[in-house]
Amino acid sequence: MKPYRQALALPGLRPLLLVSVLARIPLTATGVTITFYVVLDLGRGYGAAGLVGAAMTVGAALGGPLLGRLVDRRGLRPVLALTTVAEAIFWFTAPALPYPLLLPAAFVAGLLALPIFSVVRQSIAALVPPEHRRPAYALDSMSVELSFMVGPALAVALSTAVSARATLYAVGAGIVAAGTTLWLLDPPTRAAGEPEPQRRRVPRREWLTPRLVAVLAVSLATTLVLGGTDVAVVAVLRAGGEVGWTGVVLAAWAVASLVGGFAYGAVSRPVSPLALVAVLSLCTIPVGLGGAHWWLLCLALVPAGMLCAPTLAATADAVSRLVPATVRGEAMGLHGSAVTVGIALGAPLAGAVIDVSAPLWGFVVTGAIGLLVAAAVFPTELRRRPAPVTALAAQVEGAADRPADRSGTPVPQPDPAAAVTG
């Protein structure tokens, strides 16, 4: 418990985590709310609902890095104001839009979605020194898990008990309240000792290193496996006539993730995100063998479940260490986009595999893809050797102050990517 006590004793972290777990609840409910509204109120099929969800996902994947860059350059509050207003306009006008207009509106809403996930992770990097970030990011991942346990369930309950249209308004109100609360809290996005953005923007080639790309690929692979597992669980239970136990099985999976996240934050030695995603993928492949009974499926999900939160925490921690503070918002936006794209790919991929084969193959294929990604980025891991993150920060942040040659061009310095590890 000592690592957690030390992290939570840091000024500003406790209120940030408390606000984040509450603020994320309405955001986790958006997908199921849109699905119920399109299917029940507009009378369209699940494919049409999926298109709206896909439009929002594509917008979010594109908008994440752009909003992060805006945070880096203009500060947090202007971005929160912009996105909160955009969210309010979408969620309070969506019930009046016909389906053809709902599609482009969903894309714009995704493009200007409230960046709670990336902003919280950026703020953790600003509030917490590197030696305490592992438990801090573990707490963040556990809070995300709690939000996903509550948000979709509340949306389903409200949609079935009242109406999907009313749920749209409720989710919109929750998101606006979340944006307003975060605006009032105004957590720092840069530590006191970290420099403000320079007039000369740090070129992407100086911080978007092969190592960072590898971490983003691991992030995408992680959520691809998780998205595929989600669909495969439902398919296995449905095939076995036990679909009524779906909530229990998914809850057991989430609890295992919470336990794993807690254990990860308490360890004293760093664990590579690459190793975590490889083991997560390997443990996912045989899960379908427990499909004969719901309780066997629960047990089969425990090993993989215990690696969900740790893997996501490790990737966020790695991103925070691999980039200088002046571009941390854009980097966290890229991380959020990788996570979003992974989920968006994993669910339909598993569904397509299940449709042409059997439910257990949904676990096998998504787990195998996770292993392939891990194998593909392994050479990048081998090429890097441990070095303090401050080395990268000092080199990149000081780019504007490097000695220049007679033409005014900064003198080339050693490649900062070579100084970084996971």
ChimeraX attribute file (.defattr): number of C-alpha atoms within 10 A of each C-alpha:
attribute: neighborCount
match mode: 1-to-1
recipient: residues
	/A:1	11
	/A:2	9
	/A:3	18
	/A:4	18
	/A:5	10
	/A:6	12
	/A:7	22
	/A:8	19
	/A:9	11
	/A:10	13
	/A:11	11
	/A:12	16
	/A:13	19
	/A:14	14
	/A:15	12
	/A:16	19
	/A:17	21
	/A:18	12
	/A:19	15
	/A:20	23
	/A:21	19
	/A:22	19
	/A:23	23
	/A:24	24
	/A:25	25
	/A:26	25
	/A:27	23
	/A:28	21
	/A:29	24
	/A:30	21
	/A:31	18
	/A:32	19
	/A:33	26
	/A:34	22
	/A:35	22
	/A:36	24
	/A:37	22
	/A:38	23
	/A:39	16
	/A:40	17
	/A:41	13
	/A:42	17
	/A:43	11
	/A:44	15
	/A:45	12
	/A:46	14
	/A:47	12
	/A:48	17
	/A:49	22
	/A:50	16
	/A:51	14
	/A:52	23
	/A:53	22
	/A:54	20
	/A:55	21
	/A:56	24
	/A:57	24
	/A:58	19
	/A:59	22
	/A:60	28
	/A:61	24
	/A:62	17
	/A:63	25
	/A:64	30
	/A:65	22
	/A:66	19
	/A:67	28
	/A:68	27
	/A:69	22
	/A:70	17
	/A:71	24
	/A:72	21
	/A:73	17
	/A:74	12
	/A:75	17
	/A:76	22
	/A:77	18
	/A:78	13
	/A:79	21
	/A:80	28
	/A:81	17
	/A:82	15
	/A:83	23
	/A:84	23
	/A:85	17
	/A:86	19
	/A:87	23
	/A:88	21
	/A:89	15
	/A:90	21
	/A:91	23
	/A:92	16
	/A:93	15
	/A:94	21
	/A:95	19
	/A:96	11
	/A:97	13
	/A:98	10
	/A:99	17
	/A:100	9
	/A:101	11
	/A:102	19
	/A:103	20
	/A:104	15
	/A:105	22
	/A:106	26
	/A:107	22
	/A:108	20
	/A:109	24
	/A:110	27
	/A:111	24
	/A:112	25
	/A:113	28
	/A:114	29
	/A:115	26
	/A:116	19
	/A:117	21
	/A:118	25
	/A:119	26
	/A:120	23
	/A:121	29
	/A:122	28
	/A:123	23
	/A:124	29
	/A:125	26
	/A:126	23
	/A:127	24
	/A:128	21
	/A:129	14
	/A:130	17
	/A:131	11
	/A:132	19
	/A:133	26
	/A:134	29
	/A:135	30
	/A:136	29
	/A:137	29
	/A:138	28
	/A:139	24
	/A:140	26
	/A:141	27
	/A:142	26
	/A:143	22
	/A:144	21
	/A:145	20
	/A:146	19
	/A:147	22
	/A:148	19
	/A:149	19
	/A:150	16
	/A:151	21
	/A:152	20
	/A:153	16
	/A:154	18
	/A:155	27
	/A:156	18
	/A:157	13
	/A:158	18
	/A:159	20
	/A:160	13
	/A:161	10
	/A:162	11
	/A:163	17
	/A:164	27
	/A:165	22
	/A:166	15
	/A:167	26
	/A:168	26
	/A:169	18
	/A:170	18
	/A:171	24
	/A:172	24
	/A:173	17
	/A:174	20
	/A:175	26
	/A:176	25
	/A:177	17
	/A:178	24
	/A:179	26
	/A:180	18
	/A:181	15
	/A:182	22
	/A:183	17
	/A:184	11
	/A:185	14
	/A:186	15
	/A:187	21
	/A:188	18
	/A:189	24
	/A:190	21
	/A:191	16
	/A:192	10
	/A:193	7
	/A:194	14
	/A:195	14
	/A:196	14
	/A:197	15
	/A:198	14
	/A:199	7
	/A:200	9
	/A:201	13
	/A:202	18
	/A:203	11
	/A:204	10
	/A:205	10
	/A:206	16
	/A:207	23
	/A:208	14
	/A:209	18
	/A:210	17
	/A:211	24
	/A:212	24
	/A:213	17
	/A:214	23
	/A:215	28
	/A:216	24
	/A:217	22
	/A:218	31
	/A:219	28
	/A:220	28
	/A:221	30
	/A:222	36
	/A:223	27
	/A:224	30
	/A:225	34
	/A:226	26
	/A:227	22
	/A:228	28
	/A:229	29
	/A:230	20
	/A:231	20
	/A:232	27
	/A:233	25
	/A:234	20
	/A:235	25
	/A:236	28
	/A:237	22
	/A:238	16
	/A:239	13
	/A:240	13
	/A:241	13
	/A:242	16
	/A:243	16
	/A:244	12
	/A:245	16
	/A:246	19
	/A:247	13
	/A:248	13
	/A:249	22
	/A:250	20
	/A:251	14
	/A:252	19
	/A:253	23
	/A:254	23
	/A:255	19
	/A:256	23
	/A:257	27
	/A:258	26
	/A:259	18
	/A:260	23
	/A:261	30
	/A:262	21
	/A:263	17
	/A:264	25
	/A:265	25
	/A:266	15
	/A:267	13
	/A:268	11
	/A:269	9
	/A:270	11
	/A:271	15
	/A:272	16
	/A:273	25
	/A:274	26
	/A:275	13
	/A:276	22
	/A:277	30
	/A:278	23
	/A:279	19
	/A:280	25
	/A:281	29
	/A:282	19
	/A:283	20
	/A:284	28
	/A:285	23
	/A:286	17
	/A:287	27
	/A:288	25
	/A:289	15
	/A:290	17
	/A:291	22
	/A:292	15
	/A:293	15
	/A:294	22
	/A:295	15
	/A:296	15
	/A:297	22
	/A:298	23
	/A:299	17
	/A:300	20
	/A:301	26
	/A:302	21
	/A:303	20
	/A:304	27
	/A:305	27
	/A:306	23
	/A:307	26
	/A:308	28
	/A:309	30
	/A:310	32
	/A:311	31
	/A:312	27
	/A:313	27
	/A:314	29
	/A:315	28
	/A:316	30
	/A:317	24
	/A:318	23
	/A:319	24
	/A:320	24
	/A:321	23
	/A:322	27
	/A:323	28
	/A:324	25
	/A:325	25
	/A:326	24
	/A:327	23
	/A:328	29
	/A:329	32
	/A:330	24
	/A:331	31
	/A:332	28
	/A:333	29
	/A:334	24
	/A:335	30
	/A:336	28
	/A:337	25
	/A:338	24
	/A:339	22
	/A:340	21
	/A:341	21
	/A:342	23
	/A:343	23
	/A:344	21
	/A:345	19
	/A:346	26
	/A:347	22
	/A:348	16
	/A:349	20
	/A:350	27
	/A:351	20
	/A:352	11
	/A:353	20
	/A:354	20
	/A:355	13
	/A:356	9
	/A:357	11
	/A:358	15
	/A:359	24
	/A:360	23
	/A:361	23
	/A:362	33
	/A:363	30
	/A:364	25
	/A:365	21
	/A:366	30
	/A:367	29
	/A:368	18
	/A:369	17
	/A:370	29
	/A:371	23
	/A:372	15
	/A:373	20
	/A:374	26
	/A:375	13
	/A:376	13
	/A:377	18
	/A:378	14
	/A:379	12
	/A:380	16
	/A:381	17
	/A:382	9
	/A:383	12
	/A:384	16
	/A:385	11
	/A:386	10
	/A:387	13
	/A:388	13
	/A:389	20
	/A:390	17
	/A:391	15
	/A:392	23
	/A:393	21
	/A:394	12
	/A:395	19
	/A:396	23
	/A:397	24
	/A:398	13
	/A:399	20
	/A:400	15
	/A:401	12
	/A:402	15
	/A:403	13
	/A:404	12
	/A:405	10
	/A:406	8
	/A:407	6
	/A:408	8
	/A:409	10
	/A:410	14
	/A:411	11
	/A:412	11
	/A:413	11
	/A:414	8
	/A:415	14
	/A:416	19
	/A:417	20
	/A:418	16
	/A:419	18
	/A:420	23
	/A:421	21
	/A:422	24
